[in-house]
Amino acid sequence: MNKEEIAAQMRALQLQICEGLENLDGKAAFSEDAWDRAEGGGGFTRTLRDGNLLEKGGVAYSAVHGPVSEVMRKQLQLEGESFFATGVSIVLHPHNPHVPIIHMNVRYFELNTGVYWFGGGIDLTPHYIIPEQAVLFHQQLKAICDQFDPEFYTKFKSWADEYFYIPHRNETRGIGGIFFDHLHDHPSLSKEQLLEFCLTLGCSFPSIYAEQAALGRDKEVSAEQLKWRDLRRGRYVEFNLVNDRGTKFGLLSGGRTESILMSLPAVANWEYNFLPELNSPEEETLKLLSKAQNWL
Amino acid sequence: MNKEEIAAQMRALQLQICEGLENLDGKAAFSEDAWDRAEGGGGFTRTLRDGNLLEKGGVAYSAVHGPVSEVMRKQLQLEGESFFATGVSIVLHPHNPHVPIIHMNVRYFELNTGVYWFGGGIDLTPHYIIPEQAVLFHQQLKAICDQFDPEFYTKFKSWADEYFYIPHRNETRGIGGIFFDHLHDHPSLSKEQLLEFCLTLGCSFPSIYAEQAALGRDKEVSAEQLKWRDLRRGRYVEFNLVNDRGTKFGLLSGGRTESILMSLPAVANWEYNFLPELNSPEEETLKLLSKAQNWL
């Protein structure tokens, strides 16, 4: 299984996810933007806006290669002269605050030295946390992980809790999920199986999100709830621009800015020192974000 | 002139600026939030919202002290055991897109070793750049600088161009202004004169902004112009969260998050790969942001 085959699988995954999400939305269609990278490779960035369910979303595919730059050497501690990277990255911002923001990414990286690894993750950022829905999400992730390695879920869930944390807010970004990196083959899991793990996770994305969306998309929404949604989106922007190592590395290493920042919402709000009412659903959500929860 | 006296002058400056801005706005009044810093000192953060002219703004004063932390030692290359810092920091987001966003900061820093310095800056971020207004702004800054040192304006203008640059957008944040740091006394400028420079700059802030505001606040606004304003605010958020060394250091070193992020607008927008119409005022503004201009 060579890198071209993996890239082709990633591109197929992107298209499959987009089809699933268009069906789920029922109105919006993805637009595709093809781009080339000066140093080698390129991508297809697919975005949509103003759907029934989704206000703004993107499903990006890229397959890039070239010399290992100074920034990559320093930030990623890479030892090699040239690299190849391919993957799919998704962020969806729904209209309805009772539907969560979702993010997923699966990627493959290899160096000319022969070293390779898979990475990725999926996490959910509800504007209002409903514990039953958080449990459902984590159960689904555990079921996928368990098909490949009984240790994956516990390990990758903790990794997500560590990764999706906003120190300056003393908050987790949402209810977490799984995050993994530097996955390579070992006696009980081949390279093919690791790719299969990434693809299984990716293929399950539309149905995982469909379940979450179904539980919230028809709920009525007040002006206060929309305000809260936009403040939570402000936190999402803060995480992505201040804390997210992937975003920071992408911007610093000369990645394609529009593809990287397709993760940002259409609208975000900030209000000085906003404090939710005592015992409100907003305050309840903040409490649940104050530390990583064990949902299962 | 000791640090307590400088802190008192900074506090007086904050109050004077707030009074000037309330007069300028004609409707909104500042609310004051007092806070303490666990390691020593504290501040008064003054914010307003929903004014006639200003949608959201803050004028923060702080005077903090304590041991030099590991982060400070590393990021600021400080050699000393304890520090004292005081200053005033301002960001104003107007309603009308024909009025620019403005930022100013003046600050004093000293170490227990006896080393001290002043720093600060002021810069303007018009949603629509009008060259005559940019020239006016820079003339005013040059006139203030020239009262103290004939080299200040040229030196500090270049420093601002370098500082207020967004590499991932290949854009300057706005039309720049002046930026300075590590100013200490030398044979022709005493410590008292440097403080006077900071205070003169600070005291001139309301009138500088009043002139800019007068040129735009009564102009009619279309829905397209509001959309453009919110996209430009998105860029402002990007600069502050991704590039601004002051914000990054503040968040990283455990500064008070709400006071640091009072710089963010009430609302900001993002749209995938937004391109303004050919020969539109929006495109003209982008052209003028593509590199630092010599306005004088």
Interface residues (C-beta under 8 A of the other chain):
Chain A: D33 T45 T47 R49 K56 G58 P167 H168 R169 D230 G234 V237 E238 L241 V242 K248 L251 T257 E258 I260 L261 M262 L264 P265 A266 V267 A268 N269 W270 E271 Y272 N273
Chain B: D33 T45 T47 R49 K56 G58 P167 H168 R169 D230 G234 V237 E238 L241 V242 K248 L251 T257 E258 I260 L261 M262 L264 P265 A266 V267 A268 N269 W270 E271 Y272 N273
